[in-house]
């Protein structure tokens, strides 16, 4: 039999490895909500309570290991309130992240929210390079690199967002674009710092167009291969989330892809029922 030939067996193993279908490291599934510039305080307090209670009923808070992690990226003004709401007396399995940080140190930089302050006020994660920051505020790959490095230096875990536009996809530039964003965005990150990636195809966000399972899998596998080329020893520890209009009705199919390690959820994270439905899909497929 061909399978008994050591040479063939090694080739099959290598092919599976390169496809990203062979996991040496069992990465957790991360369900991350991005509240964006929402909501107001009254609605936000209610939303947090509902998401928190729903998450606690699904994920242990006793320190036990869970195959699923929950993160909510909130506007910076929410950090203080959440720090008080999730005191040691009321532990929560939800980790808090900020949607954007400055790469500036403490000092005379009016309006900036630095990584150190975000960390001190309870953030554990920092979202960097989101497509809206790139398109609306013209943030560059160099700025993303600076902020990834600043977040990691402050003890935050950066989640670098990358993805191509509709024009770039139609012109066959997807791999070129995400590879460049990945390489530049991580260029200042020191070895050993933990981080995550979020692939967000801009053309599939709020446009009515939907990325197919095959399209998502193809890019995620490519990104994993790029990470291995960058640092093979740690590449399989990096979670790669999908962030293209994830909703309860498509979450299980997307999260069921072996190369997908979670979801970065936008609009659906502003409704507790929708977000918890996506969390259920994450638990079912973890």
Backbone bond lengths (Angstrom), bond angles and torsions (degrees), N, CA, C in turn:
res aa  C-N    CA-C-N  psi(-1)  N-CA   C-N-CA  omega(-1)  CA-C   N-CA-C  phi
1 X - - - 1.464 - - 1.525 110.58 -
2 X 1.328 115.42 144.03 1.461 119.42 -178.34 1.520 111.33 -61.88
3 X 1.365 116.01 -34.96 1.454 119.62 -177.14 1.506 113.56 -65.16
4 X 1.370 118.01 -19.00 1.450 120.69 -179.08 1.521 112.31 -86.69
5 X 1.313 118.12 -10.76 1.460 122.89 178.54 1.531 108.73 -74.59
6 X 1.356 119.05 119.33 1.468 120.96 -177.24 1.520 113.17 -56.85
7 X 1.345 116.35 -36.44 1.460 119.53 -179.02 1.521 110.53 -66.71
8 X 1.349 115.65 -45.04 1.460 120.50 178.87 1.523 110.23 -65.06
9 X 1.338 115.75 -41.51 1.458 119.76 -179.72 1.530 110.85 -60.41
10 X 1.335 116.02 -43.26 1.457 120.24 178.93 1.526 111.25 -63.90
11 X 1.330 116.63 -38.54 1.466 120.59 179.23 1.523 110.95 -65.62
12 X 1.346 116.24 -40.74 1.460 120.15 178.98 1.524 110.64 -65.92
13 X 1.337 115.65 -41.20 1.459 119.82 178.03 1.525 110.66 -60.65
14 X 1.337 115.34 -45.44 1.462 119.96 -178.86 1.522 111.33 -64.12
15 X 1.336 116.61 -38.58 1.467 119.98 179.11 1.520 110.69 -64.38
16 X 1.337 115.58 -43.08 1.467 119.27 178.53 1.521 110.64 -64.21
17 X 1.326 115.73 -40.42 1.464 120.51 178.04 1.520 110.99 -60.47
18 X 1.316 116.17 -47.18 1.459 120.41 -177.57 1.518 112.08 -67.81
19 X 1.331 117.86 -29.46 1.461 120.49 178.10 1.516 111.03 -74.90
20 X 1.332 116.25 -15.07 1.460 118.78 -178.09 1.508 112.24 84.28
21 X 1.343 117.61 13.08 1.454 120.55 -176.78 1.528 111.54 -91.41
22 X 1.328 116.87 -8.68 1.449 120.79 -178.27 1.520 107.92 -110.32
23 X 1.301 116.97 111.29 1.454 120.28 -175.61 1.521 110.59 -102.20
24 X 1.317 116.95 113.49 1.443 121.02 172.63 1.529 109.21 -79.99
25 X 1.321 117.58 -37.86 1.449 122.95 179.01 1.524 108.65 -103.78
26 X 1.322 115.92 130.21 1.459 120.48 -179.90 1.526 108.56 -88.10
27 X 1.312 116.91 93.21 1.459 121.18 -177.56 1.523 110.01 -75.92
28 X 1.335 117.44 143.38 1.458 119.33 176.33 1.523 110.63 -71.27
29 X 1.307 115.90 156.02 1.459 121.13 170.79 1.526 107.85 -85.03
30 X 1.327 116.80 129.69 1.465 121.10 -179.09 1.526 109.23 -112.84
31 X 1.312 115.94 121.00 1.464 121.42 174.19 1.524 106.67 -104.85
32 X 1.326 115.87 110.66 1.464 121.32 -173.95 1.521 110.56 -117.18
33 X 1.316 115.87 125.80 1.457 120.84 175.49 1.517 110.76 -96.45
34 X 1.319 116.72 140.13 1.467 122.32 176.14 1.523 107.79 -119.05
35 X 1.327 115.84 104.12 1.460 120.17 -177.15 1.530 112.55 -72.74
36 X 1.309 117.35 -13.82 1.471 122.10 -177.55 1.537 109.60 55.68
37 X 1.339 118.69 -140.02 1.465 120.06 -178.65 1.523 108.90 -93.58
38 X 1.313 115.38 58.86 1.460 124.56 -177.91 1.530 107.35 -148.72
39 X 1.345 116.14 167.09 1.462 130.64 -18.84 1.522 109.20 -98.08
40 X 1.348 117.46 -170.11 1.459 118.71 173.07 1.534 108.13 -74.16
41 X 1.332 116.46 171.74 1.466 119.12 -170.04 1.525 112.96 -63.98
42 X 1.319 117.18 -46.21 1.468 119.24 -176.06 1.521 110.48 -61.20
43 X 1.317 116.33 -48.40 1.463 119.50 179.92 1.526 110.71 -67.16
44 X 1.317 116.32 -37.51 1.453 120.16 -178.06 1.512 112.83 -64.46
45 X 1.326 116.91 -41.46 1.461 119.88 178.82 1.524 110.52 -62.59
46 X 1.319 116.35 -42.19 1.462 120.38 178.49 1.522 111.15 -66.10
47 X 1.327 116.32 -42.87 1.460 120.83 -179.85 1.522 110.48 -62.12
48 X 1.333 116.94 -45.64 1.459 119.98 179.81 1.527 111.03 -61.02
49 X 1.333 116.20 -43.00 1.462 119.44 -179.57 1.528 110.91 -61.57
50 X 1.329 116.68 -44.11 1.464 119.99 -179.53 1.529 111.69 -65.38
51 X 1.336 116.50 -44.20 1.462 119.62 179.37 1.522 110.43 -66.11
52 X 1.331 116.09 -40.91 1.456 120.22 -179.12 1.522 111.34 -63.85
53 X 1.328 116.53 -47.47 1.464 119.98 179.80 1.524 111.08 -63.59
54 X 1.331 116.48 -40.93 1.457 119.90 179.22 1.512 112.56 -66.22
55 X 1.331 116.13 -36.40 1.462 119.92 179.16 1.520 110.91 -70.96
56 X 1.336 116.68 -42.20 1.465 120.70 179.12 1.525 111.04 -59.56
57 X 1.328 117.11 -35.82 1.466 119.90 -179.83 1.521 112.27 -72.55
58 X 1.329 116.64 -13.39 1.463 121.03 -177.47 1.530 113.60 -110.02
59 X 1.325 116.83 -28.36 1.463 121.80 -175.02 1.521 108.90 -126.00
60 X 1.329 118.73 132.36 1.466 121.06 -177.02 1.522 112.47 -65.44
61 X 1.340 115.56 146.71 1.467 121.06 176.51 1.515 111.30 -112.01
62 X 1.332 116.73 10.39 1.466 120.74 -176.13 1.518 112.80 -89.88
63 X 1.326 116.14 12.68 1.456 119.27 179.81 1.510 113.87 91.24
64 X 1.327 116.98 -2.26 1.455 120.41 179.69 1.513 111.84 -71.11
65 X 1.310 115.38 157.49 1.455 120.42 -179.43 1.529 110.55 -71.50
66 X 1.314 115.98 141.46 1.456 121.23 176.11 1.513 108.76 -130.31
67 X 1.327 115.34 143.69 1.465 119.69 178.92 1.518 111.50 -78.04
68 X 1.330 116.82 -8.39 1.466 121.42 -177.63 1.527 109.76 -127.59
69 X 1.315 116.04 134.88 1.458 122.38 174.89 1.524 108.93 -115.41
70 X 1.325 116.22 146.97 1.462 121.74 179.32 1.528 109.00 -119.74
71 X 1.316 115.38 131.04 1.462 122.19 177.79 1.524 107.77 -129.48
72 X 1.320 117.17 140.22 1.460 120.84 173.00 1.526 108.28 -124.82
73 X 1.338 115.68 120.04 1.463 121.84 176.62 1.524 108.20 -89.38
74 X 1.322 116.07 116.74 1.466 121.52 -173.35 1.527 110.38 -114.53
75 X 1.347 117.41 159.04 1.464 119.48 170.07 1.531 109.37 -60.22
76 X 1.305 117.21 145.83 1.470 121.51 -173.65 1.531 114.66 -54.06
77 X 1.355 120.48 -36.76 1.465 118.78 179.98 1.528 114.18 -60.10
78 X 1.328 117.03 -18.35 1.460 119.98 -179.12 1.525 112.69 -78.67
79 X 1.317 118.59 -14.46 1.463 119.89 -172.41 1.525 112.95 -58.74
80 X 1.326 117.04 -46.49 1.456 119.99 -178.34 1.515 112.50 -62.39
81 X 1.338 116.20 -44.30 1.463 119.72 -179.67 1.521 110.79 -63.63
82 X 1.323 116.86 -42.57 1.457 120.30 -179.10 1.519 111.60 -67.62
83 X 1.325 116.97 -34.71 1.462 119.77 177.28 1.523 110.51 -61.18
84 X 1.341 116.13 -38.64 1.459 120.21 178.33 1.524 111.51 -74.10
85 X 1.330 116.26 -36.05 1.466 120.52 -177.20 1.517 112.59 -73.28
86 X 1.312 117.54 -23.62 1.468 121.19 -178.52 1.522 109.85 -116.00
87 X 1.324 115.55 54.88 1.457 120.87 179.08 1.518 110.07 -73.42
88 X 1.315 116.32 174.49 1.466 120.61 -179.88 1.518 111.76 -62.96
89 X 1.339 116.76 -24.03 1.464 120.09 179.30 1.521 111.80 -75.56
90 X 1.327 116.41 -22.81 1.465 120.28 178.75 1.520 109.07 -129.29
91 X 1.335 117.27 73.72 1.468 120.49 -176.37 1.520 111.68 -62.75
92 X 1.313 115.32 147.83 1.460 121.11 179.42 1.518 109.07 -131.04
93 X 1.334 117.39 141.63 1.460 119.71 176.15 1.525 112.82 -79.59
94 X 1.336 116.91 -0.04 1.463 120.78 -178.15 1.525 110.01 -89.14
95 X 1.316 116.26 129.80 1.457 121.59 173.28 1.527 108.36 -93.77
96 X 1.321 115.82 147.51 1.460 121.60 -176.58 1.525 109.69 -106.88
97 X 1.325 115.53 139.20 1.458 120.49 176.56 1.510 110.93 -131.28
98 X 1.330 116.10 158.73 1.463 121.55 173.57 1.521 108.70 -100.90
99 X 1.325 115.34 151.54 1.465 120.68 -174.06 1.523 113.00 -84.34
100 X 1.302 116.97 -15.89 1.460 121.15 -178.37 1.518 108.10 -165.61
101 X 1.309 116.67 142.07 1.456 120.05 175.86 1.525 108.89 -132.88
102 X 1.314 114.48 158.96 1.457 120.29 173.54 1.524 108.87 -87.90
103 X 1.301 115.86 152.24 1.458 119.54 173.83 1.528 110.97 -93.88
104 X 1.331 116.15 9.16 1.461 120.91 -179.83 1.530 110.47 -85.66
105 X 1.328 117.61 148.41 1.464 120.50 174.09 1.524 109.91 -77.52
106 X 1.332 116.85 175.91 1.454 120.13 173.67 1.527 109.04 -59.47
107 X 1.330 116.27 137.69 1.461 118.65 -178.64 1.509 111.94 159.36
108 X 1.311 116.54 -159.13 1.464 122.89 -174.84 1.522 110.67 -84.50
109 X 1.333 115.39 70.72 1.465 121.44 179.52 1.529 107.90 -129.75
110 X 1.328 115.59 78.58 1.457 121.56 -173.96 1.524 111.56 -55.81
111 X 1.324 115.45 130.84 1.455 121.36 175.50 1.510 115.20 90.38
112 X 1.317 118.06 -10.06 1.456 120.76 -177.50 1.532 111.37 -82.03
113 X 1.321 115.47 150.88 1.463 122.12 171.89 1.522 106.46 -121.45
114 X 1.314 115.52 104.13 1.452 120.20 -175.16 1.513 113.09 -81.66
115 X 1.324 115.22 162.80 1.461 121.46 -178.52 1.523 111.50 -62.98
116 X 1.325 117.24 -38.74 1.460 120.26 -178.48 1.521 111.13 -62.80
117 X 1.346 117.16 -45.64 1.464 120.21 178.86 1.523 111.08 -64.00
118 X 1.333 116.71 -42.61 1.465 120.01 179.17 1.521 110.52 -58.96
119 X 1.317 116.58 -42.31 1.462 121.19 178.50 1.519 111.04 -63.60
120 X 1.321 117.15 -45.17 1.463 121.08 -177.76 1.524 112.36 -65.54
121 X 1.339 117.24 -26.35 1.461 120.44 -179.88 1.527 112.51 -97.98
122 X 1.313 116.84 18.45 1.457 119.86 167.40 1.504 117.79 107.60
123 X 1.325 118.75 -2.58 1.466 119.39 179.38 1.523 110.37 -74.90
124 X 1.316 115.11 144.64 1.454 120.86 174.97 1.515 112.22 -116.02
125 X 1.335 115.41 -16.99 1.461 122.34 -176.98 1.524 109.95 -129.84
126 X 1.324 115.67 159.52 1.468 121.59 172.91 1.519 108.86 -139.22
127 X 1.320 115.92 125.03 1.463 121.54 175.72 1.529 107.93 -81.76
128 X 1.315 116.87 132.35 1.468 121.03 -176.53 1.528 109.73 -133.54
129 X 1.327 115.97 136.28 1.461 120.31 173.54 1.511 115.41 74.78
130 X 1.331 117.49 23.07 1.464 119.46 179.40 1.526 110.03 -57.25
131 X 1.322 116.36 148.64 1.470 120.79 -175.32 1.522 112.34 -58.44
132 X 1.335 117.41 -32.96 1.465 119.68 178.62 1.527 111.42 -70.73
133 X 1.322 116.97 -34.07 1.463 119.79 175.37 1.526 110.46 -67.63
134 X 1.317 116.02 -36.76 1.465 119.82 -179.62 1.532 111.11 -71.83
135 X 1.343 116.96 -43.85 1.466 119.85 -173.23 1.525 113.05 -82.88
136 X 1.331 117.76 -39.47 1.463 120.82 -175.76 1.525 111.81 -86.07
137 X 1.329 116.08 -39.20 1.464 120.30 -174.68 1.525 112.98 -108.43
138 X 1.325 115.76 7.54 1.471 122.02 174.63 1.524 113.15 56.36
139 X 1.324 116.24 34.85 1.462 118.73 177.40 1.525 109.72 -71.02
140 X 1.304 115.46 142.95 1.458 122.18 -172.77 1.524 111.81 -104.41
141 X 1.323 115.38 168.73 1.461 120.51 175.38 1.524 110.89 -62.22
142 X 1.330 117.10 -35.09 1.465 119.83 178.87 1.518 110.87 -65.72
143 X 1.337 116.89 -41.10 1.462 119.67 176.52 1.523 110.52 -64.07
144 X 1.321 116.39 -39.69 1.464 119.82 177.12 1.522 110.30 -60.45
145 X 1.314 116.66 -43.86 1.468 120.65 179.46 1.525 110.95 -61.05
146 X 1.331 116.49 -44.06 1.467 120.34 179.12 1.522 111.28 -61.28
147 X 1.323 116.96 -39.47 1.460 121.01 -175.77 1.523 111.77 -77.93
148 X 1.316 116.65 -34.21 1.466 119.40 173.27 1.524 109.56 -59.57
149 X 1.321 116.26 -47.03 1.462 120.83 -179.08 1.528 111.49 -65.16
150 X 1.341 116.79 -41.41 1.464 120.54 -179.90 1.522 111.05 -64.99
151 X 1.327 116.46 -41.68 1.463 120.29 178.85 1.520 110.69 -61.08
152 X 1.316 116.24 -48.69 1.462 120.34 -178.38 1.526 111.27 -63.04
153 X 1.323 117.02 -40.17 1.463 120.91 -179.35 1.524 111.80 -64.07
154 X 1.346 116.45 -29.19 1.461 121.05 -179.64 1.523 112.51 -87.36
155 X 1.311 116.96 -2.72 1.456 120.03 -179.68 1.508 114.56 93.04
156 X 1.330 116.75 8.60 1.460 121.11 173.88 1.521 109.11 -87.77
157 X 1.313 115.80 157.10 1.461 120.59 176.06 1.527 107.56 -101.68
158 X 1.323 118.77 109.72 1.466 119.86 -179.13 1.525 112.13 -75.11
159 X 1.330 115.47 142.64 1.462 121.58 171.34 1.523 106.24 -116.65
160 X 1.312 116.33 105.81 1.461 122.11 -176.88 1.522 110.26 -85.69
161 X 1.333 116.23 124.48 1.462 122.02 179.72 1.524 109.81 -95.54
162 X 1.313 116.06 134.24 1.458 121.19 177.84 1.524 108.69 -140.06
163 X 1.326 116.36 154.56 1.455 119.48 179.01 1.515 111.70 168.12
164 X 1.321 114.68 159.42 1.461 120.87 -174.70 1.526 111.74 -104.39
165 X 1.325 115.62 157.51 1.461 122.15 176.24 1.525 109.89 -82.78
166 X 1.330 116.05 172.09 1.462 120.72 177.86 1.525 110.57 -61.69
167 X 1.323 116.95 -45.29 1.463 120.22 -179.94 1.528 110.99 -60.85
168 X 1.313 116.61 -42.38 1.465 120.05 -179.89 1.522 111.52 -64.82
169 X 1.329 116.71 -38.64 1.469 118.70 177.84 1.521 110.68 -67.48
170 X 1.320 116.94 -45.48 1.463 119.90 -177.96 1.527 112.04 -64.85
171 X 1.328 116.70 -25.66 1.466 120.82 178.19 1.526 112.40 -91.35
172 X 1.338 116.26 7.98 1.453 120.81 176.43 1.514 114.62 72.31
173 X 1.331 117.04 27.92 1.460 121.10 -175.64 1.525 113.58 -103.24
174 X 1.333 117.56 9.58 1.464 120.30 -173.57 1.521 112.46 -53.41
175 X 1.329 117.32 -54.70 1.460 120.45 -176.17 1.527 111.59 -63.97
176 X 1.317 115.97 -39.04 1.466 120.11 179.26 1.526 110.77 -62.31
177 X 1.330 116.36 -42.93 1.462 121.14 -177.18 1.521 111.22 -67.83
178 X 1.341 117.22 -51.47 1.466 119.00 -176.12 1.525 111.18 -68.14
179 X 1.325 116.88 -32.74 1.464 119.82 177.50 1.521 110.99 -64.81
180 X 1.329 116.18 -42.86 1.462 120.53 179.35 1.523 111.16 -65.70
181 X 1.336 116.89 -44.57 1.462 120.48 179.39 1.522 110.89 -62.84
182 X 1.321 116.42 -39.08 1.460 121.19 179.54 1.528 110.87 -65.56
183 X 1.318 115.55 -50.60 1.463 120.23 -177.23 1.526 111.64 -61.40
184 X 1.334 116.49 -46.74 1.462 119.92 -178.14 1.528 111.31 -71.16
185 X 1.327 116.68 -40.43 1.461 119.91 -177.18 1.516 113.87 -65.08
186 X 1.328 116.86 -28.61 1.467 120.82 -178.95 1.523 112.68 -101.86
187 X 1.316 116.88 5.52 1.467 120.58 -170.78 1.523 114.08 -64.08
188 X 1.327 118.43 -24.86 1.466 121.44 -178.23 1.522 112.45 -105.58
189 X 1.323 116.94 1.92 1.464 120.97 -177.91 1.524 109.90 -80.11
190 X 1.318 116.36 129.00 1.456 120.62 -179.95 1.527 110.56 -77.06
191 X 1.322 116.09 147.47 1.458 121.09 176.40 1.528 109.44 -58.66
192 X 1.319 115.26 140.33 1.456 120.27 179.07 1.512 113.95 98.68
193 X 1.340 117.59 -17.87 1.465 119.94 176.98 1.520 110.58 -77.09
194 X 1.316 117.15 133.85 1.456 121.36 178.65 1.525 110.02 -78.83
195 X 1.324 115.05 143.78 1.460 120.52 176.68 1.515 108.65 -157.22
196 X 1.315 115.81 170.48 1.460 122.16 175.63 1.522 108.34 -135.50
197 X 1.321 115.24 160.80 1.463 121.83 175.16 1.520 109.22 -115.70
198 X 1.320 115.95 151.54 1.461 121.26 171.49 1.521 107.70 -132.28
199 X 1.324 115.85 117.41 1.464 120.18 176.38 1.512 108.44 -88.43
200 X 1.324 116.73 116.61 1.462 121.19 178.72 1.524 109.25 -125.19
201 X 1.328 116.85 97.00 1.465 119.78 176.17 1.522 109.24 -66.27
202 X 1.312 116.50 111.92 1.460 120.72 -173.67 1.522 111.14 -59.36
203 X 1.323 116.49 -32.43 1.463 121.11 -177.19 1.529 112.65 -70.22
204 X 1.322 117.85 -13.03 1.462 121.02 -178.28 1.522 112.05 -110.60
205 X 1.328 117.30 16.39 1.461 121.11 -178.47 1.518 109.38 -113.50
206 X 1.333 116.22 111.17 1.457 121.43 177.08 1.512 114.97 66.24
207 X 1.335 117.24 20.82 1.465 120.88 -177.18 1.521 113.03 -110.72
208 X 1.318 116.56 -8.90 1.457 119.87 -174.69 1.512 112.94 87.75
209 X 1.325 117.01 -11.64 1.460 121.61 176.57 1.520 108.66 -89.80
210 X 1.314 115.97 146.81 1.457 121.03 -177.60 1.516 110.43 -125.85
211 X 1.312 116.16 132.75 1.464 120.39 174.83 1.522 108.98 -73.88
212 X 1.312 117.40 137.18 1.458 121.33 178.36 1.523 109.87 -78.73
213 X 1.319 115.29 163.31 1.461 120.57 176.93 1.524 110.35 -57.32
214 X 1.325 116.67 -42.14 1.466 120.44 -179.66 1.527 111.52 -63.66
215 X 1.330 117.07 -40.61 1.465 120.23 179.69 1.528 111.17 -65.01
216 X 1.328 115.95 -43.17 1.463 120.31 179.25 1.524 110.55 -64.29
217 X 1.316 115.71 -46.91 1.465 120.28 -178.30 1.524 111.26 -61.03
218 X 1.325 116.07 -41.51 1.460 120.68 -177.72 1.529 111.56 -60.65
219 X 1.331 116.73 -45.82 1.462 119.74 -178.23 1.527 110.92 -70.87
220 X 1.320 117.43 -41.15 1.468 119.87 179.81 1.524 111.20 -63.12
221 X 1.314 117.27 -41.11 1.460 119.89 177.35 1.528 110.73 -64.82
222 X 1.315 116.36 -38.47 1.464 120.34 177.83 1.532 110.40 -63.26
223 X 1.334 116.70 -43.75 1.457 120.21 179.46 1.523 111.40 -63.29
224 X 1.329 117.08 -38.88 1.466 119.84 177.88 1.525 110.04 -62.23
225 X 1.317 116.15 -41.91 1.460 120.26 179.35 1.529 110.50 -64.14
226 X 1.339 116.78 -39.10 1.460 120.18 177.54 1.528 111.20 -64.40
227 X 1.314 116.78 -38.27 1.460 120.17 177.20 1.524 110.99 -64.40
228 X 1.330 116.44 -38.03 1.468 119.58 178.96 1.521 110.91 -65.97
229 X 1.308 115.92 -37.35 1.461 118.46 177.67 1.529 111.00 -67.18
230 X 1.323 115.72 -31.04 1.465 120.18 179.74 1.520 111.43 -75.08
231 X 1.325 116.91 -46.07 1.466 121.65 -178.31 1.523 108.23 -158.92
232 X 1.315 116.49 92.52 1.464 120.67 -172.48 1.522 112.64 -64.33
233 X 1.329 117.58 -30.45 1.460 120.13 -175.44 1.526 113.05 -69.80
234 X 1.336 117.80 -26.62 1.467 120.08 -177.19 1.520 113.74 -116.28
235 X 1.326 117.41 -3.12 1.468 120.82 -171.95 1.522 113.26 -59.35
236 X 1.323 117.38 -37.67 1.459 119.57 -175.97 1.519 113.31 -79.03
237 X 1.328 117.62 -2.27 1.456 120.88 176.60 1.526 112.12 -92.32
238 X 1.323 117.01 -8.31 1.469 121.11 -174.98 1.528 110.31 -87.61
239 X 1.331 118.74 118.41 1.464 120.16 175.67 1.530 110.72 -70.93
240 X 1.324 116.00 137.65 1.467 121.31 174.54 1.525 107.61 -118.41
241 X 1.327 116.53 110.52 1.455 122.21 -178.15 1.518 110.10 -93.62
242 X 1.334 114.86 158.56 1.463 120.24 174.26 1.520 108.77 -107.53
243 X 1.341 116.65 135.76 1.454 120.50 -176.37 1.508 114.56 -133.08
244 X 1.309 117.92 50.33 1.456 120.80 -179.35 1.511 112.86 -118.39
245 X 1.336 117.22 81.43 1.473 122.23 178.13 1.527 111.85 55.62
246 X 1.328 115.66 54.88 1.467 120.70 177.41 1.519 109.01 -77.33
247 X 1.332 115.89 130.44 1.458 122.76 -179.08 1.526 108.82 -136.24
248 X 1.333 117.65 166.48 1.466 118.96 -179.20 1.522 113.50 -57.10
249 X 1.351 117.72 -32.63 1.460 119.10 -175.52 1.528 113.82 -80.18
250 X 1.337 117.87 -12.63 1.473 118.19 176.27 1.526 112.82 -120.12
251 X 1.331 116.28 -2.33 1.463 120.31 -173.00 1.521 112.98 -63.19
252 X 1.325 117.54 -43.12 1.465 118.89 -175.69 1.525 111.31 -65.60
253 X 1.332 116.70 -39.07 1.468 119.68 178.66 1.525 110.77 -65.34
254 X 1.335 116.99 -41.66 1.463 120.43 -179.22 1.523 111.69 -71.48
255 X 1.326 116.41 -44.30 1.461 120.12 -178.20 1.519 112.12 -73.91
256 X 1.322 116.43 -15.96 1.455 120.40 176.69 1.516 113.21 -78.22
257 X 1.328 117.68 -9.18 1.465 121.41 176.72 1.523 108.04 -71.90
258 X 1.324 116.56 127.73 1.461 120.04 -175.49 1.523 112.15 -58.87
259 X 1.316 117.73 -32.62 1.463 121.41 -176.24 1.525 113.08 -81.78
260 X 1.331 118.02 -4.33 1.462 122.41 -178.60 1.524 109.26 -101.99
261 X 1.326 116.39 125.14 1.465 121.60 -175.14 1.519 113.52 -105.77
262 X 1.313 117.05 14.18 1.446 119.09 179.50 1.512 111.23 152.04
263 X 1.331 115.53 -170.22 1.461 120.74 -175.84 1.517 110.41 -137.66
264 X 1.327 115.89 138.19 1.459 122.66 168.97 1.520 105.85 -101.10
265 X 1.323 115.86 110.81 1.462 122.60 -168.58 1.523 110.10 -105.90
266 X 1.323 116.87 126.26 1.451 121.61 179.34 1.515 112.13 -93.64
267 X 1.336 116.57 -101.43 1.460 121.49 -174.59 1.512 114.59 -54.61
268 X 1.320 117.57 -37.07 1.468 120.77 -178.18 1.521 112.41 -68.69
269 X 1.336 118.18 -13.88 1.467 119.55 178.42 1.522 111.88 -81.09
270 X 1.339 117.10 -7.05 1.460 120.97 179.23 1.521 112.48 -91.23
271 X 1.309 116.76 0.47 1.461 122.84 173.70 1.520 107.05 -124.38
272 X 1.319 116.45 118.91 1.462 120.29 -174.79 1.521 111.98 -57.47
273 X 1.319 117.17 -43.04 1.461 120.44 -178.05 1.525 111.08 -61.32
274 X 1.331 116.54 -41.72 1.462 120.35 -179.99 1.524 111.15 -67.77
275 X 1.327 116.17 -46.04 1.464 119.51 -178.27 1.525 110.90 -63.55
276 X 1.321 116.44 -42.64 1.463 119.78 179.78 1.523 111.17 -68.59
277 X 1.333 116.86 -29.55 1.463 119.78 174.43 1.518 111.18 -64.61
278 X 1.335 116.30 -39.07 1.468 120.42 176.60 1.524 110.09 -68.63
279 X 1.332 116.52 -38.18 1.465 120.02 175.60 1.526 110.85 -60.69
280 X 1.322 116.83 -41.20 1.471 120.38 177.02 1.525 110.81 -59.47
281 X 1.330 116.32 -40.83 1.466 120.08 177.96 1.523 110.61 -64.49
282 X 1.331 116.16 -38.26 1.457 119.74 177.59 1.511 112.42 -64.41
283 X 1.321 116.28 -40.69 1.466 120.49 178.23 1.524 110.47 -66.35
284 X 1.327 116.48 -40.22 1.467 120.86 -177.82 1.520 112.36 -66.75
285 X 1.321 117.27 -29.77 1.467 120.53 -175.28 1.526 113.29 -104.11
286 X 1.336 117.33 -3.60 1.478 120.36 -176.52 1.530 111.10 -66.36
